[in-house]
Amino acid sequence: MNYQRVVTFLNREEVDFLDKLGKDALFSTGLKLSRAKVIEWLIDFVQKLHLDGKNIKSRKDFENRITKLLKKIYPHLPR
C-alpha cells in the first residue's frame, strides 16, 4: 500500500478524543492506537458506506448524509 502524508488541523478536544481512543485500546488490549490509524480506519469505514460529496455544503449536511447511510444498514439507530 502506498501511503501519503496528510496534514490536518484539529482542535484540542478532537486531539484529546483521538488520544483517549488510543489509550483506551492500550489499557484494554496492550496495543496503543495512533491518531493516524484511527483517522485511517474512520475513512475506510465511511468509504464502505459509499459516501459521496453531492450536495454537501456544511458540516450538518455531512452528518445528515452519514446518519442516513448508517440508518440504511442499522435501521434502529437513534437519531
Secondary structure per residue as TSV (DSSP state, phi and psi in degrees):
chain	resnum	aa	ss	phi	psi
A	1	M	-	360.0	137.8
A	2	N	-	-100.1	110.9
A	3	Y	-	-92.8	147.3
A	4	Q	-	-119.2	143.7
A	5	R	-	-81.6	133.2
A	6	V	-	-126.4	129.0
A	7	V	-	-99.0	131.1
A	8	T	-	-133.6	157.7
A	9	F	-	-114.2	121.1
A	10	L	-	-119.9	150.3
A	11	N	-	-81.2	173.8
A	12	R	H	-59.6	-41.9
A	13	E	H	-63.3	-39.2
A	14	E	H	-66.6	-42.4
A	15	V	H	-64.6	-43.4
A	16	D	H	-60.8	-38.8
A	17	F	H	-62.6	-47.2
A	18	L	H	-61.9	-41.9
A	19	D	H	-64.6	-38.5
A	20	K	H	-64.5	-42.1
A	21	L	H	-58.2	-44.6
A	22	G	H	-62.6	-42.7
A	23	K	H	-71.9	-36.8
A	24	D	H	-59.1	-43.9
A	25	A	H	-63.0	-43.1
A	26	L	H	-59.2	-48.0
A	27	F	H	-72.6	-25.5
A	28	S	H	-95.1	-24.5
A	29	T	H	-123.9	-17.4
A	30	G	S	89.6	-2.6
A	31	L	-	-119.8	126.0
A	32	K	-	-86.4	135.9
A	33	L	-	-90.6	132.6
A	34	S	-	-79.9	158.9
A	35	R	H	-57.5	-44.5
A	36	A	H	-61.1	-40.6
A	37	K	H	-66.1	-42.1
A	38	V	H	-62.5	-44.9
A	39	I	H	-63.2	-42.4
A	40	E	H	-58.5	-47.1
A	41	W	H	-65.8	-37.7
A	42	L	H	-62.2	-43.2
A	43	I	H	-63.9	-44.6
A	44	D	H	-58.3	-41.9
A	45	F	H	-64.1	-46.9
A	46	V	H	-65.3	-34.3
A	47	Q	H	-60.7	-38.6
A	48	K	H	-65.9	-20.3
A	49	L	T	-80.1	-6.7
A	50	H	T	62.4	41.8
A	51	L	-	-68.6	135.8
A	52	D	-	-124.1	173.0
A	53	G	-	-97.7	8.6
A	54	K	T	-63.4	128.3
A	55	N	T	61.9	22.3
A	56	I	-	-96.2	113.3
A	57	K	-	-117.6	-9.8
A	58	S	S	-150.2	169.3
A	59	R	H	-59.4	-40.3
A	60	K	H	-63.0	-42.4
A	61	D	H	-58.6	-43.4
A	62	F	H	-61.9	-48.4
A	63	E	H	-62.2	-43.4
A	64	N	H	-62.5	-40.6
A	65	R	H	-64.1	-44.9
A	66	I	H	-65.0	-41.8
A	67	T	H	-60.5	-44.0
A	68	K	H	-62.2	-43.3
A	69	L	H	-65.6	-39.9
A	70	L	H	-66.6	-37.3
A	71	K	H	-66.8	-25.9
A	72	K	H	-64.6	-36.6
A	73	I	H	-85.3	-41.5
A	74	Y	-	-123.7	80.9
A	75	P	T	-62.2	-17.5
A	76	H	T	-95.5	10.1
A	77	L	-	-65.5	139.5
A	78	P	-	-70.7	156.9
A	79	R	-	-70.4	360.0
